[in-house]
Amino acid sequence: MAEVEEIASTLENLRARMVDLVVRGLASVAPGDLSTLAALTDSYERQGLAHITSRLRTMLHAITSDTRNAPVALLSAYTSLHVFERVLSLEAAATAWEQAIASRDENADEDEDELEAATPVAVAVAPPVSAALNNITSLPGPEQKKLAALLEELARAIEDLVRTGLTSATEATRQKLDVSFKEASRMKLLRLGATLRYVNEEVGRFLAHSEAFSARRFVFFTHRAWLLARGLGEALQEKNDRVLARLSGTGARDPAPIRSIDVVTLGVFSRTVQNTCTFDFRLRVVKADDPALVGRSLVFGLVFGRKSVDISAEAFLHLPQPQKYHPKILTERQVLGVSGAAIAFDDRGGGRLLLGPKGNVVQQGKPAGGWQSYLEWQIGPALARARAHAPSPLDLPNELQEEVVLADWMCKEDKARATPERRIFTVTTPGLELDAVVPTGADGKALAKHFETHAKRKSGGTASTSPPLYGLVHYELGRLVLTPLATLGEDGPNHLMLSNEKINLAALLGSLQL
């Protein structure tokens, strides 16, 4: 574990230095500015990571020689670091899950069941991929040429931005990115369009000297946009429909319509970014016309725009929706009936719930029961997915998420690893250690109170009185990162991310009229 932490620490330092280079611009870098990067590269070479150090040395040589391909060398090295981080994190996750299974105080038969569940099997749990994929290579010749030109122009623009730095960006830069975003969206390049939107947002924050600007996020999405532009350009030239569909984001399965289902909410993920607040409700199906849906995990998302930062995110859950329901009911411990909807299935049998214009969400008039049944959770399938996943340069750390339920857990704040953006609480449960991430801003206010209380209780040496902890786990920098969502008591969940403070509905309505 110590070796993984050392490698991850070096990787993080390398990426931080590369982020600084991109923001400053390679044209303004002096040879002396690269000494730390060279030392970190030497460290990786001593650890036997030849492929990465080769890319890094090519990058350092290109920058010091002021060669024309210096931006490409940097972006290529960043790609290698990103893929290596995913390989490292997946291997560390598989090891952690294996150790957790081995350390459980269970009989041999139950251990064998867990290990058997860790063996990947092919299960048909979702509808087939739509046959009506957006076939880019079937576009008329002039449209293909226009797309190829757009992709080449975008890739070169990003390389020029890396050369000159973000300090050279202007409103004209934003306008150019916006044109590329709109054109990518028009041509159904969904993944590229979304990525360009994030890049443009960060450029706007930088130009406005906003505290919300994140250099790391800017470089991450800028690199992603460059990778997509170059990859799509090559796939278009090779007429590779499969790669085009994957890179463009058009290879998703068609949503499957459902007449009606009954669900309960186990947890709520809440996030606020400047003028937007989002909610992801983690649901379980308790009743459905199709018995195969019962027990499935679904996600239902809502996004709200807000004009005033003084309005809490929870206030928007009181606003009536076009389908005549109030989102607040999704936070309550009741069975909810959903009709007029569809499910976009994922590869593990769950999916995202999509509510149509004529859909509805209603309370069934009875409290949900049987909460204890949701406490059952096996590590084996999580281990199988970590082993089976093939990392790619486009992976996002939180794409490979696992829902977990932790019993007999305790936590302690790790102040040494805190950053201005987040606090870290080390959560331990038999055989397992995770990092619970608590944002320092408004998003983490309610969650911080819960964890501070629990950490104090543990420091006093008293037995835990907290019910099992439900949340999401993803893998990053060789560690298991936990997003806590709720504690599950006998009468239902206590949503950790939602504040219990009184909602000022008058202020909310007033802000909507501004």
SULQUIVEN-V188298 format. One record per backbone hydrogen bond with DSSP energy under -0.5 kcal/mol. NH is the residue of the N-H (numbers start at 1). CO is the residue of the C=O. E is the energy in kcal/mol with one decimal. If there is no record, write none. Layout:
nh:NH co:CO e:E
nh:NH co:CO e:E
//
This chain:
nh:5 co:1 e:-2.3
nh:6 co:2 e:-2.1
nh:7 co:3 e:-2.4
nh:8 co:4 e:-2.8
nh:9 co:5 e:-2.3
nh:10 co:6 e:-2.1
nh:11 co:7 e:-2.4
nh:12 co:8 e:-2.5
nh:13 co:9 e:-2.1
nh:14 co:10 e:-2.5
nh:15 co:11 e:-2.6
nh:16 co:12 e:-2.2
nh:17 co:13 e:-2.1
nh:18 co:14 e:-2.2
nh:19 co:15 e:-2.6
nh:20 co:16 e:-1.9
nh:21 co:17 e:-1.9
nh:22 co:18 e:-2.1
nh:23 co:19 e:-2.3
nh:24 co:20 e:-2.4
nh:25 co:21 e:-2.9
nh:26 co:162 e:-1.8
nh:27 co:163 e:-3.0
nh:28 co:25 e:-1.3
nh:29 co:26 e:-1.5
nh:33 co:30 e:-1.8
nh:34 co:31 e:-1.6
nh:35 co:32 e:-1.1
nh:38 co:34 e:-2.5
nh:39 co:35 e:-2.1
nh:40 co:36 e:-2.4
nh:41 co:37 e:-2.1
nh:42 co:38 e:-2.1
nh:43 co:39 e:-1.7
nh:44 co:40 e:-1.9
nh:45 co:41 e:-2.1
nh:46 co:42 e:-2.1
nh:47 co:43 e:-1.0
nh:48 co:45 e:-1.5
nh:49 co:44 e:-2.2
nh:50 co:48 e:-1.5
nh:53 co:49 e:-2.2
nh:54 co:50 e:-2.2
nh:55 co:51 e:-1.8
nh:56 co:52 e:-2.5
nh:57 co:53 e:-2.6
nh:58 co:54 e:-2.0
nh:59 co:55 e:-2.1
nh:60 co:56 e:-2.7
nh:61 co:57 e:-2.5
nh:62 co:58 e:-2.3
nh:63 co:59 e:-2.3
nh:64 co:60 e:-2.5
nh:65 co:61 e:-2.1
nh:66 co:63 e:-0.9
nh:67 co:62 e:-2.2
nh:70 co:67 e:-1.5
nh:73 co:69 e:-2.5
nh:74 co:70 e:-2.4
nh:75 co:71 e:-2.6
nh:76 co:72 e:-2.3
nh:77 co:73 e:-2.1
nh:78 co:74 e:-2.5
nh:79 co:75 e:-1.8
nh:80 co:76 e:-2.0
nh:81 co:77 e:-2.3
nh:82 co:78 e:-2.3
nh:83 co:79 e:-2.4
nh:84 co:80 e:-2.5
nh:85 co:81 e:-2.4
nh:86 co:82 e:-1.8
nh:87 co:83 e:-2.3
nh:88 co:84 e:-3.0
nh:89 co:85 e:-2.6
nh:90 co:86 e:-2.4
nh:91 co:87 e:-2.2
nh:92 co:88 e:-2.4
nh:93 co:89 e:-2.4
nh:94 co:90 e:-2.5
nh:95 co:91 e:-2.2
nh:96 co:92 e:-2.3
nh:97 co:93 e:-2.8
nh:98 co:94 e:-2.3
nh:99 co:95 e:-2.4
nh:100 co:96 e:-2.1
nh:101 co:97 e:-2.2
nh:102 co:98 e:-2.3
nh:103 co:99 e:-1.8
nh:104 co:100 e:-0.6
nh:104 co:101 e:-0.9
nh:106 co:104 e:-2.2
nh:111 co:107 e:-1.8
nh:112 co:108 e:-2.3
nh:113 co:109 e:-1.9
nh:114 co:110 e:-2.1
nh:115 co:111 e:-2.4
nh:116 co:112 e:-2.5
nh:117 co:113 e:-2.1
nh:118 co:114 e:-0.8
nh:118 co:115 e:-0.5
nh:119 co:116 e:-1.6
nh:120 co:118 e:-0.7
nh:123 co:121 e:-0.7
nh:125 co:123 e:-1.3
nh:130 co:252 e:-0.7
nh:135 co:133 e:-1.3
nh:136 co:134 e:-1.3
nh:138 co:135 e:-1.3
nh:139 co:136 e:-1.8
nh:144 co:140 e:-2.3
nh:145 co:141 e:-2.4
nh:146 co:142 e:-2.2
nh:147 co:143 e:-2.5
nh:148 co:144 e:-2.8
nh:149 co:145 e:-2.3
nh:150 co:146 e:-2.2
nh:151 co:147 e:-2.6
nh:152 co:148 e:-2.3
nh:153 co:149 e:-2.6
nh:154 co:150 e:-2.5
nh:155 co:151 e:-2.4
nh:156 co:152 e:-2.3
nh:157 co:153 e:-2.2
nh:158 co:154 e:-2.3
nh:159 co:155 e:-2.2
nh:160 co:156 e:-2.4
nh:161 co:157 e:-2.1
nh:162 co:158 e:-2.3
nh:163 co:159 e:-1.8
nh:164 co:160 e:-2.6
nh:165 co:161 e:-2.7
nh:166 co:22 e:-0.5
nh:166 co:23 e:-1.3
nh:167 co:23 e:-1.0
nh:168 co:165 e:-1.4
nh:169 co:166 e:-1.7
nh:173 co:170 e:-0.5
nh:174 co:170 e:-1.5
nh:175 co:171 e:-2.4
nh:176 co:172 e:-2.2
nh:177 co:173 e:-2.3
nh:178 co:174 e:-2.6
nh:179 co:175 e:-2.1
nh:180 co:176 e:-2.0
nh:181 co:177 e:-2.6
nh:182 co:178 e:-2.5
nh:183 co:179 e:-2.3
nh:184 co:180 e:-2.6
nh:185 co:181 e:-2.3
nh:186 co:182 e:-2.3
nh:187 co:183 e:-1.8
nh:188 co:185 e:-1.6
nh:189 co:184 e:-3.1
nh:190 co:188 e:-1.6
nh:190 co:248 e:-0.6
nh:191 co:248 e:-2.1
nh:193 co:189 e:-2.8
nh:194 co:190 e:-2.3
nh:195 co:191 e:-2.0
nh:196 co:192 e:-2.5
nh:197 co:193 e:-1.7
nh:198 co:194 e:-1.6
nh:199 co:195 e:-2.1
nh:200 co:196 e:-2.7
nh:201 co:197 e:-2.1
nh:202 co:198 e:-2.0
nh:203 co:199 e:-2.3
nh:204 co:200 e:-2.4
nh:205 co:201 e:-2.1
nh:206 co:202 e:-2.4
nh:207 co:203 e:-2.6
nh:208 co:204 e:-1.7
nh:209 co:206 e:-1.5
nh:210 co:205 e:-2.9
nh:213 co:210 e:-1.5
nh:218 co:214 e:-2.4
nh:219 co:215 e:-2.5
nh:220 co:216 e:-2.4
nh:221 co:217 e:-2.3
nh:222 co:218 e:-2.2
nh:223 co:219 e:-2.7
nh:224 co:220 e:-1.8
nh:225 co:221 e:-2.4
nh:226 co:222 e:-2.2
nh:227 co:223 e:-2.5
nh:228 co:224 e:-2.4
nh:229 co:225 e:-2.6
nh:230 co:226 e:-2.6
nh:231 co:227 e:-2.6
nh:232 co:228 e:-3.0
nh:233 co:229 e:-1.9
nh:234 co:230 e:-2.1
nh:235 co:231 e:-2.5
nh:236 co:232 e:-2.5
nh:237 co:233 e:-2.0
nh:238 co:234 e:-2.1
nh:239 co:235 e:-0.6
nh:239 co:236 e:-0.6
nh:240 co:235 e:-2.5
nh:241 co:239 e:-1.0
nh:244 co:240 e:-2.3
nh:245 co:241 e:-2.7
nh:246 co:242 e:-1.9
nh:247 co:243 e:-2.9
nh:248 co:244 e:-2.5
nh:249 co:245 e:-1.2
nh:250 co:245 e:-1.2
nh:251 co:245 e:-1.2
nh:254 co:128 e:-0.6
nh:256 co:343 e:-2.9
nh:257 co:255 e:-0.6
nh:258 co:341 e:-2.5
nh:261 co:338 e:-2.1
nh:262 co:287 e:-2.9
nh:263 co:336 e:-2.8
nh:264 co:284 e:-1.8
nh:266 co:264 e:-0.5
nh:266 co:282 e:-2.9
nh:267 co:282 e:-1.1
nh:269 co:280 e:-2.8
nh:270 co:268 e:-0.5
nh:271 co:278 e:-2.2
nh:273 co:276 e:-3.1
nh:276 co:273 e:-2.0
nh:277 co:304 e:-2.8
nh:278 co:271 e:-3.0
nh:279 co:302 e:-2.5
nh:280 co:269 e:-2.6
nh:281 co:279 e:-0.5
nh:281 co:300 e:-3.0
nh:282 co:267 e:-2.8
nh:282 co:280 e:-0.6
nh:283 co:281 e:-0.7
nh:283 co:298 e:-3.2
nh:284 co:264 e:-2.2
nh:285 co:296 e:-1.9
nh:286 co:262 e:-2.9
nh:287 co:262 e:-1.4
nh:289 co:260 e:-0.9
nh:291 co:289 e:-0.8
nh:293 co:290 e:-2.3
nh:294 co:291 e:-1.0
nh:295 co:285 e:-3.2
nh:296 co:293 e:-2.3
nh:298 co:283 e:-1.9
nh:299 co:351 e:-1.8
nh:300 co:281 e:-2.1
nh:302 co:279 e:-2.3
nh:304 co:277 e:-2.9
nh:306 co:275 e:-2.9
nh:311 co:308 e:-1.2
nh:312 co:310 e:-0.5
nh:315 co:312 e:-1.0
nh:316 co:313 e:-1.4
nh:317 co:314 e:-1.2
nh:318 co:315 e:-1.7
nh:319 co:316 e:-1.4
nh:321 co:325 e:-2.5
nh:324 co:321 e:-2.5
nh:327 co:319 e:-0.8
nh:327 co:325 e:-0.5
nh:328 co:317 e:-2.0
nh:329 co:326 e:-2.0
nh:330 co:327 e:-2.1
nh:331 co:328 e:-1.9
nh:332 co:329 e:-1.0
nh:334 co:332 e:-1.4
nh:335 co:366 e:-1.7
nh:336 co:263 e:-2.9
nh:337 co:362 e:-3.2
nh:338 co:261 e:-3.2
nh:338 co:336 e:-0.5
nh:339 co:360 e:-2.1
nh:340 co:259 e:-1.1
nh:341 co:258 e:-1.1
nh:342 co:354 e:-2.2
nh:343 co:256 e:-2.1
nh:344 co:352 e:-2.7
nh:345 co:343 e:-1.0
nh:346 co:350 e:-2.3
nh:349 co:346 e:-1.2
nh:351 co:297 e:-1.3
nh:352 co:344 e:-2.1
nh:353 co:299 e:-2.8
nh:354 co:342 e:-3.1
nh:355 co:353 e:-0.5
nh:356 co:340 e:-2.1
nh:356 co:354 e:-0.5
nh:359 co:356 e:-1.8
nh:360 co:339 e:-2.0
nh:362 co:337 e:-2.4
nh:364 co:335 e:-2.5
nh:368 co:333 e:-1.9
nh:373 co:370 e:-1.3
nh:374 co:371 e:-1.7
nh:375 co:372 e:-1.7
nh:376 co:373 e:-0.8
nh:383 co:379 e:-2.4
nh:384 co:380 e:-2.4
nh:385 co:381 e:-2.3
nh:386 co:382 e:-2.1
nh:387 co:383 e:-2.2
nh:388 co:384 e:-2.1
nh:389 co:385 e:-1.7
nh:391 co:389 e:-0.7
nh:395 co:392 e:-1.7
nh:399 co:396 e:-2.0
nh:400 co:396 e:-0.5
nh:400 co:397 e:-0.5
nh:401 co:399 e:-1.3
nh:402 co:473 e:-2.0
nh:404 co:471 e:-2.5
nh:406 co:469 e:-3.0
nh:407 co:405 e:-0.6
nh:410 co:428 e:-2.1
nh:412 co:426 e:-1.4
nh:414 co:424 e:-3.0
nh:415 co:413 e:-0.9
nh:417 co:414 e:-1.1
nh:418 co:415 e:-1.1
nh:419 co:422 e:-2.6
nh:423 co:438 e:-3.1
nh:425 co:436 e:-2.4
nh:426 co:412 e:-3.0
nh:427 co:425 e:-0.7
nh:427 co:434 e:-2.8
nh:428 co:410 e:-2.7
nh:428 co:426 e:-0.5
nh:429 co:432 e:-2.3
nh:432 co:429 e:-3.1
nh:434 co:427 e:-2.7
nh:435 co:480 e:-2.8
nh:436 co:425 e:-3.3
nh:436 co:434 e:-0.7
nh:437 co:435 e:-0.7
nh:437 co:482 e:-2.0
nh:438 co:423 e:-2.7
nh:438 co:436 e:-0.5
nh:439 co:437 e:-0.5
nh:440 co:421 e:-2.1
nh:444 co:441 e:-1.0
nh:445 co:442 e:-1.1
nh:448 co:444 e:-2.9
nh:449 co:445 e:-1.3
nh:450 co:446 e:-1.4
nh:451 co:447 e:-2.1
nh:452 co:448 e:-2.8
nh:453 co:449 e:-2.0
nh:454 co:450 e:-2.1
nh:455 co:451 e:-2.7
nh:456 co:452 e:-2.0
nh:457 co:453 e:-1.9
nh:458 co:454 e:-2.0
nh:459 co:455 e:-2.1
nh:460 co:456 e:-1.1
nh:461 co:458 e:-2.0
nh:462 co:457 e:-1.2
nh:468 co:488 e:-0.6
nh:469 co:406 e:-2.7
nh:470 co:486 e:-3.5
nh:471 co:404 e:-2.0
nh:472 co:483 e:-2.1
nh:473 co:402 e:-2.6
nh:474 co:481 e:-2.3
nh:475 co:397 e:-0.8
nh:476 co:479 e:-2.2
nh:479 co:476 e:-1.5
nh:481 co:474 e:-3.2
nh:481 co:479 e:-0.6
nh:482 co:435 e:-3.4
nh:482 co:480 e:-0.5
nh:483 co:472 e:-3.4
nh:484 co:482 e:-0.7
nh:485 co:470 e:-2.5
nh:486 co:470 e:-2.1
nh:487 co:494 e:-1.5
nh:488 co:468 e:-2.7
nh:489 co:487 e:-0.8
nh:489 co:492 e:-2.2
nh:492 co:489 e:-1.4
nh:494 co:487 e:-2.4
nh:495 co:493 e:-0.6
nh:496 co:485 e:-2.2
nh:496 co:494 e:-0.5
nh:497 co:485 e:-0.7
nh:498 co:495 e:-0.6
nh:505 co:503 e:-1.2
nh:508 co:504 e:-1.8
nh:509 co:505 e:-2.7
nh:510 co:506 e:-2.2
nh:511 co:507 e:-2.1
nh:512 co:508 e:-1.5
nh:513 co:509 e:-0.7
nh:513 co:510 e:-0.7
nh:514 co:511 e:-1.0
//
